Amino acid sequence: MQDNVVVLGSGYAGAGAVKSLESHLDGRANVTWISDVDYHLVLHESHRCIRDPSVREKVTIPVEEIKEPSTTFRQATVENVDTDGRVVELADSEDVEYDYLLVGIGSRTAFFGIEGLREHAHTLKSLDDALSIHDAVSEAAAAATREEPATVVVGGAGLSGIQTAGEIAEFRDDYGANIDIELVEGLDRILPNSDPELQGALRKRLEQADVNIHTGEFIGEVDEETVYIGDDTEMDYDVLVWTGGITGRDAVEHTNVDKDDRSNRIFTGQTFETDDDRVFAIGDAALVDQPGDDPAPPTAQAAWQAAEVAGENLARRVKGQPLTEWTHRDKGTVVSVGDKAVAHDVTYFPLSTFGGRAAEILKKGIAARWIADISGVGNAVDAWPDM
């Protein structure tokens, strides 16, 4: 009897691992792919939907265009993983048994106990989130006047926050809307822990886009109309978007594998194997060990790279072969600010930090390459103009 291999999640980690697993298994196991949506979302381009909801057709790829016909897909929400019984428990659906499991269910937004933030802020972790932000910004813009502009506050100036602010600025300019955009970062610089040259280039482009940047004080409380920053600052808002961090999902809270108690993110070695040799984890759902003190970064780039090795290792485990270790190699950073982009430390490029047309084409190319890898060149070509 063949083994049953189950993959959870259709993000970069899950979708990429399914492709890799299929290519390395040689038909040696039954594969079941489970996700709460029946498509893969190109999450690092989902902010484009804030400006133009029609882009959803370019950043969502149906699972049927990704998987092999022999792979079974189940659309369902994971409620729990019972490692003793080797069962994935699903909401409103029949449970699924496994012999080997890959957990790639991603993460959810972390609110850090900030009072009122969860209740009043939009987040950007799904297609529905991006469309909801578009609707809220559109409604606020329609109600604005010359004397009383709408105010959109974006909390957190990491990659998601910067790209969200830039896309709202493009929406404002495209429609002639009267919107003030406030980007709030608790640390002293935007895109914290990155190179100062990149930080400066991004600040310059945000300021050129008329995004007001506030750094050095954290959001401490939120109510239905005001953000309270630090000890003295109160900022009224019409729309609040929070992009300030990630944490693991509740679905693995009671799963009997070694994980971080605060975040539920699962600890793995460089092979993606957990302390249960039948359970692997990848992407934002995992804390993947790496050389040095820090785990692999929770980025799309890292998930893409990891997915190939994780899928191969699952196949190796089924075949009884030794596992291979993965080490993340940073190939650089490319960040969009509306239609513009900034690139930094990109492999094979002679410049440390650059913008202009080269960075814009590079940003498009990264998205197009991923789409081509998992679903074909035709979809990549179709998506190119909107990336």
Backbone torsions as a table, in degrees:
resi	resn	phi	psi	omega
1	MET	NA	137.0	-178.7
2	GLN	-75.5	150.1	174.4
3	ASP	-70.4	152.7	174.2
4	ASN	-103.6	118.6	178.3
5	VAL	-108.5	126.8	-176.9
6	VAL	-118.3	133.8	176.9
7	VAL	-117.5	128.0	-179.7
8	LEU	-105.7	126.1	174.4
9	GLY	106.7	143.0	-179.7
10	SER	-121.2	24.4	173.1
11	GLY	-79.1	-162.4	-179.8
12	TYR	-57.6	-45.0	-177.6
13	ALA	-64.6	-50.6	-177.0
14	GLY	-66.5	-48.7	-177.8
15	ALA	-64.9	-43.9	179.4
16	GLY	-65.0	-39.1	179.9
17	ALA	-66.8	-37.6	177.4
18	VAL	-61.2	-45.3	178.7
19	LYS	-59.9	-45.3	-178.9
20	SER	-66.6	-44.6	179.8
21	LEU	-57.6	-47.3	-179.4
22	GLU	-59.3	-39.7	-175.8
23	SER	-73.0	-23.3	-176.5
24	HIS	-103.8	-13.2	-174.7
25	LEU	-76.2	-29.7	-177.3
26	ASP	57.0	35.4	177.5
27	GLY	71.8	17.9	-173.4
28	ARG	-85.7	-0.8	179.6
29	ALA	-154.7	161.6	172.0
30	ASN	-87.4	131.2	-177.7
31	VAL	-111.4	128.8	173.4
32	THR	-120.9	129.8	-178.5
33	TRP	-113.5	124.8	-176.4
34	ILE	-121.6	131.4	175.9
35	SER	-152.5	155.1	179.4
36	ASP	-79.5	-9.1	172.8
37	VAL	-127.7	156.6	-176.2
38	ASP	-99.1	32.9	177.8
39	TYR	-150.4	162.0	170.2
40	HIS	-97.7	130.5	177.4
41	LEU	-99.5	126.1	173.3
42	VAL	-77.3	83.0	-165.7
43	LEU	-61.6	-36.6	-176.0
44	HIS	-72.7	-4.4	172.7
45	GLU	-115.8	5.2	-177.6
46	SER	-65.4	-23.7	178.7
47	HIS	-62.2	-20.2	177.8
48	ARG	-60.6	-28.4	-179.7
49	CYS	-70.2	-17.1	176.9
50	ILE	-64.7	-38.8	177.9
51	ARG	-81.0	-43.0	-172.9
52	ASP	-139.7	101.4	-177.2
53	PRO	-59.8	-21.6	-178.8
54	SER	-66.9	-17.0	179.0
55	VAL	-65.3	-14.8	178.9
56	ARG	-53.4	-32.4	-178.5
57	GLU	-68.7	-22.2	-178.4
58	LYS	-93.2	-25.3	-175.3
59	VAL	-103.9	4.6	173.7
60	THR	-119.3	129.7	-178.4
61	ILE	-121.2	116.5	-179.4
62	PRO	-56.5	141.0	-178.7
63	VAL	-60.4	-28.4	-179.4
64	GLU	-66.2	-20.7	176.7
65	GLU	-88.8	-3.7	-178.3
66	ILE	-107.0	-49.3	-171.4
67	LYS	-83.3	162.3	171.8
68	GLU	-77.8	152.5	178.9
69	PRO	-57.0	-27.1	-178.1
70	SER	-75.1	-15.8	178.8
71	THR	-85.0	130.2	178.4
72	THR	-87.9	130.4	177.1
73	PHE	-109.0	135.6	175.4
74	ARG	-124.2	121.1	174.5
75	GLN	-89.2	111.4	-176.9
76	ALA	-166.2	159.7	177.8
77	THR	-96.6	127.7	178.8
78	VAL	-75.9	128.0	177.2
79	GLU	-101.5	-32.1	-177.3
80	ASN	-166.6	154.9	171.4
81	VAL	-118.3	117.5	178.8
82	ASP	-96.5	99.9	-176.6
83	THR	-73.3	-26.7	177.9
84	ASP	-66.2	-42.8	179.7
85	GLY	-92.2	-3.9	-175.9
86	ARG	53.0	56.3	-176.8
87	VAL	-134.4	134.9	169.9
88	VAL	-96.2	118.1	-178.4
89	GLU	-91.5	126.9	-174.4
90	LEU	-114.2	148.3	176.3
91	ALA	-77.3	129.7	175.1
92	ASP	54.8	33.4	179.9
93	SER	-157.3	157.7	-179.3
94	GLU	-66.9	137.1	179.9
95	ASP	-62.7	157.9	-178.0
96	VAL	-121.6	125.8	177.3
97	GLU	-85.3	150.6	179.1
98	TYR	-138.6	155.1	166.0
99	ASP	-99.5	-36.1	175.4
100	TYR	-137.3	143.7	-172.2
101	LEU	-134.3	138.3	170.9
102	LEU	-118.0	117.7	179.2
103	VAL	-93.1	112.9	178.7
104	GLY	-136.8	45.9	-172.9
105	ILE	-85.5	8.5	174.1
106	GLY	75.0	-154.9	-174.6
107	SER	-135.0	175.9	171.4
108	ARG	-126.5	168.5	-177.0
109	THR	-71.7	136.3	175.6
110	ALA	-93.7	131.3	-179.0
111	PHE	-106.9	-4.3	171.8
112	PHE	54.6	27.8	177.0
113	GLY	70.6	14.7	-179.7
114	ILE	-73.1	119.6	-174.3
115	GLU	-59.3	128.0	175.4
116	GLY	84.1	-11.4	-173.9
117	LEU	-67.8	-47.7	-179.8
118	ARG	-59.7	-38.2	-175.5
119	GLU	-73.6	-30.3	-168.5
120	HIS	-114.4	-10.7	-174.3
121	ALA	-101.3	144.8	166.1
122	HIS	-80.4	150.8	174.5
123	THR	-120.6	173.6	-179.8
124	LEU	-133.9	75.3	179.4
125	LYS	-123.7	2.1	-176.9
126	SER	-155.5	170.3	175.4
127	LEU	-63.0	-43.5	179.3
128	ASP	-59.6	-36.4	177.5
129	ASP	-61.3	-47.0	-178.5
130	ALA	-62.5	-41.9	179.6
131	LEU	-67.8	-35.3	177.5
132	SER	-65.6	-39.6	176.4
133	ILE	-63.3	-43.0	177.5
134	HIS	-57.0	-47.4	-178.5
135	ASP	-62.4	-42.8	-178.1
136	ALA	-66.2	-42.5	178.9
137	VAL	-66.2	-40.2	178.6
138	SER	-61.7	-44.5	-180.0
139	GLU	-65.5	-40.9	178.8
140	ALA	-65.9	-39.6	178.9
141	ALA	-65.2	-39.2	-180.0
142	ALA	-65.0	-31.6	-178.8
143	ALA	-86.5	-10.8	-176.5
144	ALA	-74.1	155.5	174.4
145	THR	-126.7	171.7	178.2
146	ARG	-61.3	-38.4	-178.4
147	GLU	-79.0	-29.2	-178.2
148	GLU	-128.9	86.5	178.5
149	PRO	-68.4	156.6	172.1
150	ALA	-74.0	146.6	177.7
151	THR	-117.1	124.1	175.5
152	VAL	-111.9	121.6	178.4
153	VAL	-105.2	128.0	175.3
154	VAL	-111.3	116.7	179.9
155	GLY	-94.5	123.2	-178.4
156	GLY	100.5	119.0	-177.5
157	ALA	-113.2	45.5	166.5
158	GLY	-83.3	-161.5	-178.8
159	LEU	-56.8	-49.4	-176.9
160	SER	-64.0	-43.2	-178.5
161	GLY	-64.8	-43.4	179.3
162	ILE	-63.2	-45.9	-177.8
163	GLN	-69.4	-33.7	175.9
164	THR	-65.0	-47.2	178.8
165	ALA	-60.1	-41.2	179.1
166	GLY	-64.4	-37.7	-179.4
167	GLU	-72.0	-37.3	176.1
168	ILE	-64.8	-36.9	176.8
169	ALA	-62.9	-40.7	177.0
170	GLU	-65.3	-40.7	175.8
171	PHE	-57.6	-48.7	179.8
172	ARG	-55.7	-46.4	-176.5
173	ASP	-72.2	-38.3	-179.2
174	ASP	-63.5	-36.8	-174.4
175	TYR	-105.9	4.5	-178.9
176	GLY	60.0	34.3	-177.1
177	ALA	-80.1	150.8	178.8
178	ASN	-96.5	89.6	-174.5
179	ILE	-131.1	131.7	168.0
180	ASP	-96.9	132.0	-178.3
181	ILE	-114.3	122.8	-177.8
182	GLU	-117.8	119.0	178.8
183	LEU	-104.8	118.9	-172.1
184	VAL	-114.3	124.8	177.9
185	GLU	-129.4	125.2	-176.7
186	GLY	-68.5	-31.7	177.8
187	LEU	-80.3	176.4	-169.7
188	ASP	-77.2	-18.2	-177.9
189	ARG	-135.7	152.0	172.6
190	ILE	-69.8	160.1	-174.2
191	LEU	43.7	61.9	-175.0
192	PRO	-54.5	150.3	177.2
193	ASN	67.0	17.1	174.8
194	SER	-108.4	176.9	-176.4
195	ASP	-65.9	135.0	-179.5
196	PRO	-57.4	-31.6	178.7
197	GLU	-65.2	-41.8	176.8
198	LEU	-66.9	-44.0	177.7
199	GLN	-56.5	-44.0	-179.5
200	GLY	-65.9	-40.8	179.0
201	ALA	-64.1	-40.2	179.2
202	LEU	-69.3	-41.3	176.8
203	ARG	-58.3	-43.8	-179.7
204	LYS	-58.7	-44.5	-177.7
205	ARG	-72.4	-34.8	175.2
206	LEU	-65.1	-43.0	179.0
207	GLU	-65.9	-37.2	175.5
208	GLN	-63.0	-28.3	178.4
209	ALA	-87.7	9.4	179.3
210	ASP	61.0	41.2	170.6
211	VAL	-99.0	125.7	179.4
212	ASN	-85.3	126.5	-173.2
213	ILE	-108.9	130.8	178.8
214	HIS	-125.0	118.7	-179.9
215	THR	-126.8	161.5	171.4
216	GLY	95.7	-5.6	176.1
217	GLU	-140.0	139.1	-175.4
218	PHE	-90.3	149.8	169.5
219	ILE	-67.6	127.6	-176.8
220	GLY	-108.3	-23.5	-177.2
221	GLU	-163.2	154.3	179.5
222	VAL	-140.0	137.9	166.5
223	ASP	-123.3	-169.9	-170.0
224	GLU	-68.7	-10.8	179.3
225	GLU	-139.2	-3.9	-174.9
226	THR	-138.4	138.8	170.8
227	VAL	-103.8	128.3	-179.5
228	TYR	-103.4	118.2	-172.6
229	ILE	-116.0	127.0	-179.3
230	GLY	59.0	-147.5	-177.8
231	ASP	-90.8	-22.9	-167.5
232	ASP	-127.8	-12.8	-170.7
233	THR	-98.7	129.7	173.2
234	GLU	-121.1	129.8	-176.0
235	MET	-126.9	110.1	176.1
236	ASP	-71.9	146.9	-177.5
237	TYR	-142.0	157.9	169.9
238	ASP	-102.9	-34.3	177.4
239	VAL	-135.5	133.1	177.1
240	LEU	-121.8	127.6	176.7
241	VAL	-119.2	130.9	-178.9
242	TRP	-115.1	122.6	-180.0
243	THR	-128.0	30.0	-164.6
244	GLY	-83.9	4.4	177.6
245	GLY	159.6	173.0	-178.6
246	ILE	-128.6	158.5	172.1
247	THR	-146.8	167.9	-178.0
248	GLY	-75.1	173.4	-176.7
249	ARG	-92.5	151.7	-179.1
250	ASP	-65.7	-21.5	-174.6
251	ALA	-60.2	-24.0	-179.3
252	VAL	-108.5	12.5	-177.6
253	GLU	-56.9	-40.0	-175.9
254	HIS	-104.0	10.5	179.1
255	THR	-74.3	134.5	-173.5
256	ASN	-85.2	66.0	170.6
257	VAL	-133.6	159.4	-179.2
258	ASP	-70.1	124.9	-178.0
259	LYS	-150.1	165.6	176.9
260	ASP	-70.7	125.7	-173.7
261	ASP	-65.9	-31.2	-177.4
262	ARG	-80.7	-36.9	-172.2
263	SER	-107.9	-13.1	-174.4
264	ASN	65.4	13.0	174.3
265	ARG	-78.1	137.4	-168.2
266	ILE	-88.8	132.1	177.0
267	PHE	-78.2	132.9	174.2
268	THR	-136.5	161.3	169.5
269	GLY	-81.5	-173.5	-179.3
270	GLN	-71.1	-8.6	175.6
271	THR	-91.7	-3.4	-176.1
272	PHE	75.5	5.2	177.0
273	GLU	-80.0	137.5	175.7
274	THR	-90.0	-171.6	176.1
275	ASP	-73.7	-6.5	168.8
276	ASP	-102.6	115.2	-171.2
277	ASP	-71.1	-0.3	174.1
278	ARG	-103.9	0.4	-177.7
279	VAL	-122.8	126.5	175.5
280	PHE	-116.0	159.3	177.9
281	ALA	-144.3	154.2	-171.4
282	ILE	-155.8	160.3	173.7
283	GLY	71.3	-153.0	-177.4
284	ASP	-64.8	-19.6	178.9
285	ALA	-73.0	-11.4	-171.0
286	ALA	-124.2	157.9	166.6
287	LEU	-113.9	95.1	-171.2
288	VAL	-89.3	120.7	-177.8
289	ASP	-60.5	142.2	178.6
290	GLN	-140.4	162.2	173.4
291	PRO	-57.5	140.6	-176.1
292	GLY	94.5	-161.8	-172.5
293	ASP	-93.1	-21.5	-171.7
294	ASP	-104.7	146.1	173.1
295	PRO	-72.2	174.9	177.1
296	ALA	-59.6	143.7	-178.4
297	PRO	-69.4	148.4	179.5
298	PRO	-83.7	63.9	-176.7
299	THR	-119.0	160.1	175.8
300	ALA	-60.3	-41.7	-178.5
301	GLN	-58.6	-45.5	-179.9
302	ALA	-64.9	-41.2	180.0
303	ALA	-63.6	-40.2	178.3
304	TRP	-60.0	-49.0	-178.6
305	GLN	-63.1	-43.5	-175.8
306	ALA	-67.1	-34.9	-173.6
307	ALA	-59.1	-39.5	-179.7
308	GLU	-60.7	-45.4	-177.9
309	VAL	-73.6	-38.9	-179.8
310	ALA	-62.9	-43.8	177.6
311	GLY	-63.2	-42.1	177.9
312	GLU	-64.1	-40.2	-179.4
313	ASN	-66.9	-35.8	174.0
314	LEU	-59.8	-44.9	177.8
315	ALA	-62.9	-40.0	178.1
316	ARG	-62.1	-41.8	179.2
317	ARG	-62.6	-42.3	177.7
318	VAL	-59.9	-38.5	-176.6
319	LYS	-85.2	-4.3	-178.7
320	GLY	76.0	25.0	-178.7
321	GLN	-98.4	158.3	177.3
322	PRO	-66.3	149.2	-178.8
323	LEU	-87.2	155.2	177.4
324	THR	-106.8	150.2	179.8
325	GLU	-93.2	150.0	180.0
326	TRP	-118.3	134.9	173.4
327	THR	-123.5	124.7	-180.0
328	HIS	-67.1	134.6	175.5
329	ARG	-122.1	113.3	-177.7
330	ASP	-70.6	118.6	-179.3
331	LYS	-97.7	9.3	177.7
332	GLY	115.3	174.4	-177.1
333	THR	-126.5	133.3	174.7
334	VAL	-131.0	124.3	-175.0
335	VAL	-125.2	132.2	177.1
336	SER	-93.4	144.5	169.5
337	VAL	-126.5	88.2	-170.8
338	GLY	67.0	-130.2	179.8
339	ASP	-81.0	-11.4	179.0
340	LYS	-91.4	169.7	179.8
341	ALA	-153.6	157.7	174.9
342	VAL	-129.6	133.8	178.6
343	ALA	-118.3	148.1	-177.8
344	HIS	-145.9	133.3	174.7
345	ASP	54.7	40.4	-178.1
346	VAL	-80.7	131.6	-179.4
347	THR	-54.5	132.4	176.9
348	TYR	77.4	-1.4	175.9
349	PHE	-96.5	134.4	-175.4
350	PRO	-74.3	-21.6	-177.7
351	LEU	-91.2	141.5	178.8
352	SER	-69.0	-51.6	-179.2
353	THR	-134.1	131.4	-179.7
354	PHE	-151.5	156.6	176.8
355	GLY	-124.7	-142.7	176.6
356	GLY	71.0	-162.5	-174.3
357	ARG	-63.5	-35.3	-179.1
358	ALA	-61.5	-44.1	179.6
359	ALA	-67.9	-37.8	179.7
360	GLU	-64.6	-42.6	178.6
361	ILE	-66.9	-38.9	178.0
362	LEU	-61.7	-43.1	178.5
363	LYS	-59.8	-44.9	177.6
364	LYS	-62.7	-41.8	-176.3
365	GLY	-64.2	-36.3	179.4
366	ILE	-62.8	-47.2	179.0
367	ALA	-64.9	-43.1	-177.9
368	ALA	-64.1	-38.6	-179.8
369	ARG	-64.3	-42.7	179.4
370	TRP	-62.9	-44.9	-180.0
371	ILE	-61.6	-41.2	178.2
372	ALA	-63.8	-39.8	-177.4
373	ASP	-63.7	-38.4	-174.1
374	ILE	-99.3	-15.3	-176.3
375	SER	-142.5	-1.2	175.7
376	GLY	112.5	155.7	-175.7
377	VAL	-65.2	-34.0	-178.2
378	GLY	-58.5	-45.0	178.3
379	ASN	-65.2	-36.4	179.1
380	ALA	-65.0	-44.4	178.5
381	VAL	-62.5	-40.1	179.9
382	ASP	-64.9	-36.1	-176.7
383	ALA	-80.7	-22.4	-170.9
384	TRP	-47.4	-49.4	-175.3
385	PRO	-61.7	-24.9	-174.6
386	ASP	-98.8	0.4	-177.8
387	MET	-86.9	NA	NA
